[in-house]
């Protein structure tokens, strides 16, 4: 049987009512204060942050556009974006990824972007993009005409770029309590369809190659339990029928990358 309000006030002394009110108010304030943090954690679980790194001309933006099913109205983008690009991939299950595409040029904007994704707000995973020496050459500032570079020069530039990035990844990994993941994406596989396995081997840990040795060094610095490493080939084209690589194979490579990212992030 319920009591009228006057009866409740008689049973509960004034001091008790005050204490109860303070407890309820404190609980509400605590809940409100912690709500943004809980929402942030939920967002990070459902939409992890992924840094996309690599030197200029390897096809970072093009790869992320394919992963996010985004098409550029301007066609092929000019090589060498000077700002950090942001993309989001969404799925029907309310999962996805937030991509931060780090500029590839060795400029102040690139260094600032590297600090942001590896130090200021550390990401959950990294896609480091390489192109087996087939990166599009970039013109020197102030020059005109087509840029030229040998494949050997591009491979050497990739190695130099990786040295800088891998140190940042190692520094982030040792600071994080939970493990992070790294996928080395070997793009432009349509340009060397018969040598895809050889290219993947070149970038793999334990391969004994110059790049593989540096990947081994990263794993040693970060600790095997703190960092998982995968090497996957990807075609930079969206299944062009004139390409040397059939559309079905190119799309399968992209699907394999997306599936592995989902596994690493606990979405599958």
N, C-alpha and C positions, 0 to 999 in steps of 0.2 A: 504493500500500500504506500503510495507516495505521500510525502509531507508537503504542506504549503511552504512557500519561500520563507515566511516568518518563522516557521518551525526549524528550518535549516539554519537560519541565522542564530537561533537560540542554542542549538546544539553546538555549532562551531563558533568558538570565541573570536573576537575581533583580531587578536594576534595571529590566530590560526588562519583566518581568512586572508590576512595580509601575507603570511608566509606562503600560502598556497598560490595566491596571485603572483607573487614574486617568482615562484618555481615555474609556473606555467609560462610567464612572460620570458623568463630566462631560457626555457626550452625552445620557445618560438624564435627568440633571437639567435640561439645557437643553430637551429635548423636553417634559418634564413642565411646566416653567415656562411654555413657550410654548403649551402645549395650550389653556389657557383663552382666550388671545388669538385663536388660530386658530378655536376654536369660536365665539367672539363674532363674528368676521368672517363666518364661514359663516352664522350666524344672521341677521346684518344683511343678507346677500345674499338669503337665502331668505325672510326675514320682515322687510322694512324697517320702520322706525318712521315713522309718519305722524301729524303733529299735525292735529287737527281744530279749527279756530278759527271765531270768529264771535260776534256779539252774542247776548244772551239771546232765546230765542223763535224763532230761525230754523229750528230742527229739526235740530241737530247730532246729538243722541243717536239720533233717529229714523232719520236717514240712515245712521249707522254700524250701527245694528241691522239695517237692510235689507242693507247690504253684508256683514255677518257672518252673515246669515241667522238672526238672533237675534230671538226674540219675547219681549216683556215680559209676565210673568204678571199684572202689575198694570194692563195696558192702557196707555192713553196716560199717559206720565210727566208729572209736574208740571213746569211751565216753570221753568227756572232752577236747574239742579243746582249746588250750591256746592262740589263736589269734582271732581277730575279723574277721568274714567271711562276704563277700559281695556277694549278689545275686541280679539279676534283673528279674522282671516279665514284659513281654511285651504283648500287645494285638494288634489285627488287626487295632484298632482305634487309634493307636499311644498313648495309655495310658498304665500305668503300675505302678510298685513300685520298689524302690531301698531298699533292705533289708540290715540292719547291724546287724549281729548275734553276740551279746555280749557274751564273754566267761563266763561260769557259775561258774568256780572255783574261790574261794576267793583268788585271786592272784593280783599282781601289774598290770598285763595286763588287768584284768577285771576292776579294778578301773579306769585305764586310759581310757578304752573303754566307761565306764559309763560317765566319764567326757566329752568325745568327743560327744556322742550322746545326752546328756542332757544339756550340757553347751557350749562347743566350737562351735558346729554347730547343734543347737537343731532340733530334728526330728519333723515330722508332725504327726506321730502316733506311737503307741506302741502295740506290741503283747507280752503280758507276758504269758509265757508257764508254765503250771502246769500239774501234772500227777496223781492227786488223791492218792498220796502216792506210786505210782508204778514207780517212777524214777529208772533208772538203777544205782545201787550203784557204787561208785567210790572207787578204792583202795587207801589207804593211801600212800603217796609218799614213795618210797623205799621198798614197800612190794610186794609180788608176790601172785598169786592165785586169786581165785574169791572173790570179795567183798560181804559182807552181811550187810543187814540193814533191820529192821522191817518196816512195813508200817507206824507205829506210828512215828518212828524215821524220816522217809522220809517226813511225813506231817509236823513235827516240823521243819525240815530243810527248807522246802518250805516257812514256815511262817517267819523264820528268814531271808531268802533271800528276800522275799517280803517286809519286813520292810525296808531293805536297798534301794531297787529299788523304792518303793512308795515314799520315801522321795525325791528322785531325780526327780521323775515325778512331784510331787507337786511343787518343786522349779522351774522347767521349766515352768509349767502351769501358775504360777503367774507372770512370766516375759513376757510371750507371749501375744501379743495383740489379736491374733485370737485364737479360741478354738482348742484344740487338742483332739485326741480320743485314747481310750485304749480298746483293746480287750483282755480279759483273756481267753486264749485258753486251754481248758481242754483236753490234749492229751491222747493217749493210751486208748481211749474209747473202743477199741476192747478187752481190758483186763477186762472190767467190763460192758459188753453190757446191762445187766439187771439193772444196777444202774446208768445209765448216768444222768437221771434227778436228782437223789439224789446228784451226784457229782457236777452238775451245781449249784444246790441250795447251796451247801457248800461254793462255791467261790463267790456267788452273794452278792451284797450290800443289806442290810436290812434283811439278813438271820439270824442274831443273832449268827452265828458261829464264831470261832476265826478268820478265814480268812475274813469272811464277815464284821466283826467289823473293821478290818484294812482297808478294802476297803471303808467303811463308813468314817473312819478317813481321808483317802486320799481325798475323795470328799469334806469333810468339809474344809480341808486345801487349796485345789486348787480352790474351788468354783464350784458349779454345772454348772454355765454358761461357765466355762473355760474348763471343762473336761467331755466328754461323756464316759460312761462305758458300755461295753457289755460282756457277758459271753457265750461262745459258745463251744460245744464239738467237738472234732476232733479225728478221728482214725489215729494213727501213722503209720498204715500199708496202703499200696496202693491197698487194695482189695484182699488180699490173700484168696483164696477159702477155705483154711483150717482154717481160722480164725473163731472165734465165731461170728464175725460180718460180715454179707453179704457184698460183694463188693459194691452193689448198695447203701446201707446205708452209708458205709464209704465214698464213692465218693460224696454222697449228703451232708454230713457234710462239706467236703472240699469246695464244691461249695457254701455252705451257708456262710462260712467264707470269701471266695473271693468276693462274692456278697455284703456282709456287708461292707467290706473294700472299695469297689468301691463306695457305697452309701456315706460313711463317707468322702470320698475324692472328692466327686462331679463328679465322673466319670459315674454315672448312675442316 
